[in-house]
Amino acid sequence: MADIAIQLNLRKIPTKSGCVWESHTIRTILKNCNYVGKVRYAARDKKRAFEAEGLHEPIIEEKLFKQVQQLLSKSRKLNSTKKPLTANYYMGFLYCPDCGNKLLTHNDYRKRKDGTLRRVCSYRCEHGMYIGCTFKSVVHSKIDIAFEEYMKNISAFEPITEIDMVKKQEKIKTEQLLQVYMEKLGKLKSRESETLNLYIDGAVEFEEYRNMKSKIDNAIAEITVDLLERLDGDNQDGGDIIVIR
């Protein structure tokens, strides 16, 4: 199955979802009874799963399909890699330098001189064997050393505490809120100017202008009070003072 997947990838034939062929995708196809004119129901639920005769024409003979199922039952199926007990905190962040796919963890067991086993965690390319990737693997300890060297070269690096992180997030929220308030104030100021122009042009009477002006002033006052209360609360918590211009 792995050989078939490799050949399909070398011939640039994609799966129906545009992904890379792997041995488990070949196995799934070989076990699909649709090709012998049947239909599967609840295939992922062993208690409810069953097959029924379909209305479509089969493209594989029943005898050949059964022979394949016997071969599959005899072939050893590899289980999904279990997460190692030791930390593998680089998983999901490392990419293959050759093909760009994500690296996955792999564990090897090596004998010590006293006969006991030790586990060695490494990172391998997800699709290495299927698309001819030349990258082999890299052990976790080497990634640790490289990362420590990288951090040492950052002269201005300062560790961020949880308190600092919370303050930073609050500052971002305050700045975003300030932006919203300033946009609202800007719109109200524009409406105030438009209202004054209407009165000057004689489009509205003084009484109507005064009512419109009063509503706008009240709205500006409410926004200003809310904003100042927010900023005052942030300053009491030790936040930076933000000056409104």
C-alpha positions in Angstrom: 0.0 0.0 0.0 2.9 2.3 0.7 4.4 1.5 -2.6 1.2 2.3 -4.4 0.9 5.6 -2.6 4.5 6.5 -3.5 3.9 5.7 -7.2 0.7 7.9 -7.3 2.6 10.8 -5.7 5.5 10.4 -8.2 3.0 10.5 -11.1 1.5 13.8 -9.6 -2.0 12.2 -9.2 -3.8 13.9 -6.3 -6.4 12.4 -4.0 -10.0 13.6 -4.5 -9.4 16.2 -1.8 -6.1 17.3 -3.3 -3.9 15.7 -0.6 -0.9 13.4 -0.7 -1.5 9.7 -1.0 -0.6 7.6 2.1 -0.9 3.9 2.9 -4.0 4.4 5.0 -5.8 6.2 2.1 -5.0 3.1 -0.1 -6.3 0.8 2.6 -9.6 2.8 2.9 -10.2 2.5 -0.9 -9.4 -1.3 -0.8 -12.0 -1.8 2.0 -14.7 0.2 0.3 -17.6 -2.1 -0.7 -19.0 0.6 -3.1 -16.8 -0.8 -5.8 -18.7 -4.2 -5.7 -22.1 -2.5 -6.0 -22.9 -2.2 -2.3 -23.5 0.8 0.0 -22.2 1.3 3.5 -24.2 2.8 6.3 -22.8 4.2 9.6 -19.4 2.9 8.6 -17.6 4.5 11.6 -20.1 3.1 14.2 -19.3 -0.6 14.7 -22.6 -1.3 16.4 -24.8 0.3 13.8 -22.7 -0.3 10.7 -24.2 -2.5 7.9 -24.0 -3.0 4.1 -26.8 -3.1 1.6 -27.1 -3.8 -2.1 -26.8 -0.5 -4.1 -28.5 0.6 -7.3 -25.2 1.2 -9.1 -23.2 -1.2 -11.3 -20.1 -2.8 -9.6 -16.7 -2.3 -11.2 -14.9 -5.0 -9.1 -15.8 -8.7 -9.0 -17.1 -9.9 -5.6 -14.5 -12.7 -5.6 -11.6 -10.4 -6.1 -12.9 -8.0 -3.4 -13.1 -10.8 -0.9 -9.5 -11.9 -1.7 -8.3 -8.4 -1.1 -10.1 -8.3 2.3 -8.4 -11.6 3.3 -5.0 -10.1 2.5 -5.8 -6.9 4.4 -6.8 -8.9 7.5 -3.4 -10.6 7.4 -1.4 -7.4 6.9 -0.1 -5.7 10.0 -1.9 -2.4 10.6 0.2 0.3 12.3 -1.5 2.1 15.1 -1.4 5.9 15.4 1.7 7.1 17.2 1.0 7.6 20.9 2.1 10.8 22.5 5.3 10.4 24.4 5.4 10.8 28.1 8.2 13.2 27.9 7.6 16.8 26.7 7.5 17.2 22.9 6.7 20.9 23.0 8.1 21.7 19.5 5.4 19.6 17.8 3.2 21.7 15.6 5.9 24.4 15.2 8.5 22.6 13.1 8.4 22.3 9.4 10.4 20.2 7.0 13.2 22.2 5.4 12.9 20.1 2.2 9.2 19.9 1.4 7.6 22.3 3.9 5.3 19.8 5.6 4.9 19.7 9.3 7.3 17.5 11.3 5.7 14.8 13.6 7.2 13.2 16.7 8.7 9.8 16.6 10.2 7.7 19.5 13.1 5.3 19.3 14.1 2.9 22.1 17.8 2.4 22.6 19.5 0.1 25.0 21.8 1.4 27.7 24.9 -0.4 28.9 23.0 -1.8 31.8 20.4 -3.3 29.5 17.6 -0.9 30.2 15.8 1.0 27.5 15.8 4.8 27.0 13.4 6.7 24.8 14.8 9.1 22.3 12.3 11.6 20.9 12.8 12.9 17.3 10.9 14.8 14.7 10.3 13.4 11.2 8.6 14.7 8.0 4.9 13.8 7.8 5.1 12.8 4.2 8.7 11.9 3.9 8.4 8.5 2.5 5.5 9.3 0.2 6.8 12.3 -1.8 10.5 11.5 -1.9 11.5 14.0 0.8 15.2 13.8 1.5 14.9 15.1 5.1 15.4 12.3 7.6 14.9 13.4 11.2 16.3 15.5 14.0 16.4 14.6 17.7 14.6 16.7 20.3 17.8 17.5 22.2 19.4 19.2 19.2 16.3 21.4 18.7 16.6 22.4 22.4 20.2 23.4 21.9 19.5 25.4 18.7 16.6 27.2 20.4 18.7 28.1 23.5 21.4 29.5 21.2 18.8 31.5 19.3 17.4 33.0 22.5 20.9 34.0 23.6 21.4 36.0 20.4 18.3 38.2 21.2 20.0 40.9 23.1 16.8 42.8 24.0 14.9 39.7 25.0 13.1 40.1 28.3 10.8 37.3 29.8 7.2 38.4 30.0 5.4 37.5 33.2 1.8 36.5 33.4 1.0 39.9 35.0 2.8 41.7 32.1 0.8 39.7 29.6 -2.5 40.6 31.2 -1.5 44.3 31.3 -0.5 44.2 27.7 -3.8 42.6 26.7 -5.7 45.2 28.7 -3.8 48.0 27.0 -4.7 46.6 23.6 -8.4 46.4 24.6 -8.2 50.0 25.9 -6.7 51.3 22.7 -9.3 49.5 20.6 -12.0 50.9 22.8 -10.5 54.4 22.5 -10.5 54.0 18.7 -14.3 53.1 18.8 -15.1 56.1 21.0 -13.1 58.5 18.9 -14.9 57.3 15.8 -18.3 57.9 17.5 -17.2 61.3 18.7 -16.0 62.2 15.2 -19.4 61.3 13.7 -21.2 63.3 16.3 -19.0 66.3 15.7 -19.7 66.0 12.0 -23.5 65.9 12.7 -23.1 69.0 14.9 -21.4 70.9 12.1 -24.0 69.8 9.6 -26.8 70.9 12.0 -25.2 74.3 12.4 -24.9 74.7 8.6 -28.6 73.8 8.2 -29.5 76.6 10.6 -27.2 79.1 9.0 -28.7 78.3 5.6 -32.2 78.7 6.9 -33.1 75.1 6.3 -34.2 74.6 10.0 -35.8 76.9 12.6 -33.8 78.0 15.7 -36.0 75.8 18.0 -35.4 72.7 15.8 -31.7 73.5 15.6 -31.5 73.9 19.4 -33.2 70.5 20.0 -30.9 68.8 17.5 -27.9 70.5 19.1 -29.0 69.4 22.6 -29.3 65.7 21.6 -25.9 65.8 20.0 -24.3 67.5 23.0 -25.9 64.9 25.4 -24.6 62.0 23.2 -21.1 63.6 23.2 -21.2 64.0 27.0 -22.2 60.4 27.6 -19.5 59.0 25.4 -16.9 61.3 27.0 -17.9 60.3 30.5 -17.8 56.6 29.6 -14.4 57.0 28.0 -12.9 58.9 30.9 -14.2 56.4 33.4 -12.6 53.6 31.4 -9.3 55.4 31.1 -9.3 56.4 34.8 -9.8 52.7 35.8 -6.9 51.6 33.6 -4.6 54.3 35.1 -5.4 53.1 38.6 -4.3 49.6 37.6 -1.0 51.0 36.6 -1.7 51.4 32.9 -0.2 54.0 30.6 -1.9 57.4 30.5 -3.6 58.0 27.1 -4.0 61.6 26.1 -7.0 62.5 23.9 -6.3 65.0 21.3 
